[in-house]
Amino acid sequence: MLQAVRLTAANADRALEDAESTVRLGVLLAKQGQLNPDNAEALERFTLAVLSAHQNVSWVSYGSSTDHFLGAKRDDRGNIFANHSFPVGSRIRLEEDRIFPDGSREAIRRVDDHGYRPTQRPYFQAAVAKRDLVWTEPYEFYAGGGLGITCAAPLLDAKGNVRGVFTVDFLLDRLAGTLEDLRVSKHGRVFIATGQGTILVGRRGSGASRAEVIDAELASATLRRAAAEQQTTFEFEQQGTRYLGRAVPMTVGDLTWLVEVVVPERDYTQQIDAEARVALGLGILALVVAAAGGVAVARWIASPLRELADVARRIRHGQLDVTIAPRSRDEIGVLARAMGDMVHALRDRDFVRETFGRYVSPELAERALRDRGALRLGGEVREVAMLMSDLRGFTELSEQLGPAAMIDLLNRYLARMTPVIVQHAGTIDEFIGDAIFVLFGAPFSGPDDAERAVRCAWAMQQALAAFDEENQAQGLPRLAMGIGLHLGPVVAGNIGSPERLKYGVVGPAVNMVSRIQTLTAGGEVLLSDDLLSRVSSFVTVTPGRVERVKGAREPVTVHCLLAVKDPA
């Protein structure tokens, strides 16, 4: 009971702390100049991002002292809406749109005089009065959705005046999921109630069902015996049934709630009686087992063979973590030892394939292990789409952070880029410091090599943007990456000596993609004319610009990638 009540309180505290952190985040970003509270678009992006990140939140909003209001809400079906109201003369105009997962929107409501003024709402007035974070009393949520609660924090200007209030609203019923998973006993119940005995989280509905009436009576009886300031253990009788109870107080801002566990005493005595019956049954079962022992002894010879057959079936399904321990020195023992050696050899083969695949592409590793001829020196001419990325200002950043921090940042960056490349079936030829050289079309080619190269470059820039957000939250600098793309003939194959091989590509096209990459600025993706001719149907680029690059007789025309259409 104590574990259940503490777990419930901890989960509720965690949800409420998340709401407080979110509200304070809006105030902090506004004070740091990263969020302009007068910019409706910026506020909408912020509220939608917070709502998407916290699935238990129903509303995220900001109301200004001039009665401008912008919020994002989630309905009971999971649909997201952006809500914006603002004064027009003496009226309040409302514009509400539904936001779809792909970012598109649909107008839902347009009301010329909605009448909603944030400055007149209790949460706004409470935040103004306290000038700090405040929680409202529980209230009936909009559209009859159940009890809700609001966390609000004021945004103050340099003179200490309230510019506006950030809020987070959520249904208390969404905390009920934790309670539904708790099984204190067969008929035990867990509640979260106010100091006045109102059930906030628990079985709620019309209030007319027998189960709800019993819950309300139990919560009221518990409240009369529980202290609001300390953990309490108690017993009481209600309608002829004796109950055991535990209560733990929890604070929500200036509010005091109680987390209560109530269990009928008979639940525990019934369990003891049931265990006694189980003990009797086990005694009878022991007699049956003793009688069956003679039959088991007669069949012990067939048991090892059945075990080996079961192991063989598991090996056939790829389960190589089996352990085979020979129990004798006869023919069955010899078979068991042979199967053990076979499993060990299969595990070694998988280890070699997995380890080899970390140094080269998994396809190349599989080909080398399957075909001994794949390790011969030499190559072949093939057309390959190539991608080369490089971080801008990496050397200066290394001097600022120091070796240890820089290596950690670089490894995290490469760990973020590698899955994107693998997802687009690219072959990482090598990591050159902070640069990445990727092939599309070698060692295996396909009709969409150029398309995969462009989509990979676009996805890498998007992945870096998300990575930069994480770094900035940790106080680390943002990274900027330039990517060059080119398509051309190369010689692809094994390069090196019989003692040390490396699969790679050589040729003027390799030098060209490197030169194009040096022309990029941070965040840019530059395409050559040769590559653009293959992907022009689904990309948007800038007009070509002519550049002279080192090592090329003729100037090269490059285009900056602006957008990529989604695949059909």
N, C-alpha and C positions, 0 to 999 in steps of 0.2 A: 504493500500500500504506500509506504514511504517513497519507494523508488518511482511508483507511478505518479504520485503527486509532484515530486521534484522534477521528473521528466516533463510533465505537462507545463509546470511553471517555467522551466528552462526554455522549452520550445516557444511558449508565448512571449517570454522576454526577448528571445532572439528575433522573432517577427517584429516586435515593437521597436527594438533597437535598430533593425534595418530601416524602419519607417523614419526614425529620428535621424539616422545617418543620411538618408535620402533628402530629407527636408533641409538639413544643415548643408548638404552638398550644393543645393541651389543658391543658398545665401553666400557660401564660400566662393563659388564660381563668379557670382555677381560682384563680390567685393574685390576679387582678383582681376576683374576686367575680362574674364573669359566668357561671361554670359551677360549680354546686354538686356536688362529687364524691359527696356523700351522697344526692343526688336521682337515683333510677334513671331517671325520665322525662326529666330534663334530659340525663343521660349518653346515653340511647338516642337522643334527637334529635341530639346532637352526633355520635355515632358513625355514625348513618345518613347525616347530611349530609356528613361527610367521605368516607364510602364512595362516595356518589353522585358527589361531585366528582372522585374519583380512580379512573379505570376500571382502572388497573393494580394497585390495592390489593386484597388478598384478605380481610384482617381489620383491623378497628379496634376497640380494646378498652381497658378500664380495669379493673385488678385492685387491690383495696384490701388493706391490711395485716390486715384482719379476714376475708379470703378471700371478700369479695363480688366478683363478676365480672360485667361487662356489656360485651357486644361486638356488633358487626355484621359479618357475613361475606357474601361473594359466592361462589357455587359456579361450576363451569366452564360452566354454562348461563346465567349472568348473574342467577340468582335471588338475592334479598336476604333474609337471616335476622337476626333479633334474638335474641341468646343471653344469658340472665340466670341466674346461679347464685348461691346464697347459703346460709350455714349455717342448719340447723334442728337444734338440739341438736348431736349428734356427726356428723350427716350433712350432705351437700351436696345441696340440691335444685336441679334444672335445669328451666328453662322456656325453650323455644325456639319462636319463631313465625316464619312466613314473612310478609314485608312485601310487599304488592302495590304497583304503581305509583300506584294511586289512594289509597294510605294505609291501606287496609284490611289486616287481618292474619288469619292462620289458624294455630291451634295445631298444631305439628309434633311436639314431644316434651315429655313431662313425666316426669322421673325423680326418684324420692325420694332416691336416694343415688348421685349422679353421680360423686363422688370427686375432682372437679377443684378443686384448691386453688392459687390464683395464687401464694401465698407459697412454694410448694414447686417452682415452675417455674424453670428455669435463667435465663430472661430477667429474672424478678423479682429473683432473688438477685444476678445480675450488676449490675442497676441499683442495688440497695441497696448493694452493695459499692463501686461507683464513685461513687454519688451524683451522677451526671450521665448524659447521653445515652450509650447503649451499643448496639452491634450484636452480635448473636449469630453464632456460626459457622453456615454453611449446614447445613441438616438436611432430612431427608425429610419433606415436608409431609404434613398430615393426609390420610387416605383415599388415600395413595399418589399424590398429585397431582404429584409431582416435587419438586425441591429448592426450599426456601423459606428466607427470612431474616427476622429480626425486629429492628425498631428500637424501643428502649424508653427512656423517660425517667421518672425518679422525681418524684413530687410531695412536697415537703418542707413540714412545718408550721413554725411560728415558732421552734420549738426545734431544728430541723434533723432531726427524725425523719421517716421515710418514711411518708406516709399511704397512698400507692398508687403504681401505675406505669401510665402511658399507653403503648400499643404500637400499632405498625402492622406487619402481616405481608403479604408478597406473594411470589408464585411468581417465581423467577428466570426461568422459561421465558417470562414475559410480556415480558422484555427481548429475546427472540429475534426479535421482529418487525423490529427495526432491522437485525439481522444478515441476515435473509432478503432484505431489500431491497438489500443491498450486493452488488455484483458486481465483485469485485476482478479476477477472471479467470474463464475457463471452469471450471477445477477448483480455484480458490482457496478457502480456508476461513478463517473468522474465529471465534475462540474467546474466552471469558472463563473463566479458570481460577484456581484457588487456588494459593498458593505450593507446595502439595504435588502439583500436577498434576491435580487433579480438575476435570473440565469442568463449569463452572457454567451457562454459556449457550452453546449450540451444538446440534449434532445429538445428541439424547439419546433413548433408548428402552430396549429390553430389554438393549442392549449386545451382542447376538449378531450383528447384521447386519454385513456386510462393510464398509459405509460407516462404521458406528459404531466398528468395530475400527480401521480406518485412522485415523479422527479421534483416537481415544485414543492411538494410537502417535505421530501427528504432534504432539499436545499435549505428550506426554511428551518427545519429542525436542526440541521447542521450549524446554521448561522447562529442559533441561540446558544450553542455550546462552544463555538470556536472563537478564539481571541483574534482580533484583527491585527495585532502587533507581533504575534509570535506563533511558532509552530505548535499545534494542539493535537492531542490524542484524546478520544472520548468514546463513550458508549451511550446508546439510548434505545428506547423502544418506541416503535411507531406502528399503530394499527395491529398490535399483537405480534409484531416481528421485531426481534432484537437485532440492532445494527452496531457495527464497529465503524469508527470514522477517523479520518486524518485530515487536517487542514493546514495549509501553508499560505501566509500572506504574500502578496506581490504588489509592488507599487508601479503605477503608470502615471508619470508626472506627479501631479498633486492628488491623484486618485489612489484608493486602496482597494484591491480586489482580493478574493480568496480562491485558492485552488483547493477543491474538496474531493475526497475519495470516500465513498460510503459503500460498505459491503455487508450483506446479511450474514449474521453469525453462522447460520446453518450451512452456508457455502463451505465453510472450513470443516465443520463437523461431518458433513456429508462426504467430504473428501477422505477423512480419516476412516469412516465406515467403509467407503469404497476400497481403500487400500487394504483393509482387513479382509474383505472379500477376495481381493486380488491375491493376497498371501495364501488364502485357503486354496484358490484355484491353482496357484503355482505349486503347492504341495501335491495336489492331485496330478498335475502335469509331470512332476518329478517322478511319480510312480509309473506313469505311462512311458516316460523316457527310459526308465530303468528296464522296463519290459521290452522296449524296442531296441535296447542296446545289443541284445544277442543277434538281432537281424543285421544291425549296422556292422558288427564285427565280421559277419559272413561276407559282407560286401566291400570290405576295406581294400581288397585288391583292385577293384574297378575304380575306386576314388581317384588315384593319381592320374589315370588315363582321362577321366572326365575333366580334371583340372587342366591338363595339358591341352585338351580339345578347346576348353573355354579360353585359355591363353592364346591359342592359335587363332580363334575367331577375333579376339581383341587386336591381335597384331594385324590381321587382314583388314581391319577397319582403321588402321593407322595409330593405334594406341601403343606407343613404344615405351611407356613408362612402367611396363610390367616387370615384376621381379620373379625369376624362376630359380627356386632352390631345390636341387636334387635331394631326394630323401633316401636314396639307396644307391648301391653300386651295380645293380642288375641292369637289364636292357632298358627298363623305364628310366632309370637314373641317367644312362648314356643319352637317351633321347632328350631328357630335360636339360642336360648340359649343352647339347648341340643347339637346342632352341635358345638357350641363354646366350650362347656365342653369336647366334644369328641376330638376336635383338640388339646386342651390343654393337655389332657391325652396322646395323641399320641406323642406330642412334648416331654413330660416328659419321655416317654418310650425310645425315640431315644436319649435323653440326658443321661439317665442311661446307655444305651448300649455303647454310645461313651465314656463316662467317665470310665466305667468299663473296656472297651477295652484298655485303656491306662495303666492299672495296670496289666492286664493279656493279653494273646494273644486274638485277635478278635474272633477266632474260639471258644476258651474256654468261652469267655464272652457270645457269642451267645448261646452256649450249656447250660450255667447256667441259662440264662434268659428263655430259652425254656423248660428246663427239671429241675424241682425242685429236683429230685432225684440226680442230678449231684453234689449237695452240701453236700452229705453224706460223713462222714469220711471213709477212706479205700482206697485200691488201688488194682492193678493187676500187674502181672509179664508180662513184654513185653521186646522185644529187641529194643534198642534205640541207634542211632548214636548220639554222644555227641561232642560238640565243646566248648573249653574253651580258651579264649584269655586273655592276660595280657600285660600291657605296661611295658617295661623295663626301670629302673632308674626313676620310677615315684616319689618315695619318695624324692630323691635328687632334682628332678625338682620342686616339691612342695615347698621345702625350698628356692629355687632360685627365683621363681615367686611370692610367697606369696599366701594367701588363695583366694582372690578375682580373681586374674588372673588365678589361677590354676583351680578354679571351672568353669570359663568361657571356658577355653581350654578343660576341661574334657567334659563339656556339648556339645561343638561343635564336639568333637571327637565321643561321643556316638550318636549324631544326624546324623553324617555321616555313622556310622556303622549300625544303626538300619534299614534304608531302604534296605541296602544290605541283611541283614538277612531276612527281610520280603519278599524281592523279591525271595529268595530261599526257602520260606515256612518254615522257622525255627521258633521255639517257644522260645522266650527269657525267660528263667526260672527266672533269676535275674541278676541285676548289682551288683557286689561285688567291690565297689570302682571303680578302673579303669579296673577291670576284667569283662568279659561277659561270662555267661554260657548259651548255646543254646542247645535245644533238637531238634532232627529230628526223629520222630516216636512216639512222645507223645505230646499232648493227642491223636493225630491222626497219624496213620502210613500209609506208602505207600511203594511200591516196590523199590523206588529210594531214600530211606532215606540216605543211605551211600553216594550215588553220590551227592545229594544236599549238604550234609555236607562238602564234599571236595571242591565242586565248590564255596560254600559260603566262606570257609576259603581263597581260592585263590582270590576271588573277594574282600574280606576285606583287604588283603595285598595291592591289587592294589588301592583300595579306599584310604587307608592310605597314599600311595605314593603321590596321587594327593592332599590329605589334607596337607601333609608336604610341598608341593610346595607352597600352599597358605600361610602356616604359615611362611615359610622362606621369602616370599615376604613382610610379615608384620613384619619381624624382630623377630619372635617367634622361639623357638627351634624346631627341628625335633623330632618326636616321633618314637619309635621302638616297634613293637608288636610281641610277640611270640604266636603261636596257637598250641594247642594239640588236636588231634582227636582220638576217641576210639569208639568201638562198643561192646556192651555187654548187658546182661540181667539186668534189674533194676525193682524195685517196683515203679510204677507210680500211683499217685492218690492224694487225698486230705489229707494233713498233718496238724495237729494242734488240736484245740478244737472246740466245737460247736460255741463258740463266735468269734473265729478268725481262718480262714482257709487259707491255701496256697497250690496251686497245685505245686507238685514237684516230684523229683525222689530220691531214696536212693538205696544204694547197693555198693559192691566193685568196680563195673565198674565206678561209679561216682568218687570214690577216685583215680582210675587209670588214668582217663582223667586229673584230677588235677595234678597228679605226672608227667605225660607226658608233660603237659604244662610247668612245672618248668624246664624241660630239654632243652627247646627251647632257642635259642638266638634271638635277635631282627631281624625281617624279616623272621624267619623260621616258617614252618608248619611241625609238626612231626605227623606221622600216626603210629598207632599200627598195628601189624600183622593181628589182627582180622578185622580191618577196611580195610586194604590193600587187603585182599583176596576178598572183594566185589567190589573193584574199580580198580583193576590192569589193566584192559583192556584200560583205557583211561587216566592213569596218568604215569608220569615218576618220579621215586624216586631214592634216593641213596641206595647203599647196606645197609642192616640192620645192626644196631649196638646194642649190648646187653648192657642194663643198669639195675642197681639195684636201685629200688625205695623204699622209706619208706612205710611200711605196706604191702608189697607183699612178699610172700615166695619165689617165683621164679622170676628170672630176666625177664625183658620185652624187646622185640626187637622192635625198632622204626626205621622209615625211614623218611628221609627229602624229602618233596615234591619239585620237580624241575619244573614240567610243567603239565598242564592239557589240554587235547585235547578239541577243541570246540565241543559242542553237535551236533549230526548229524542233 
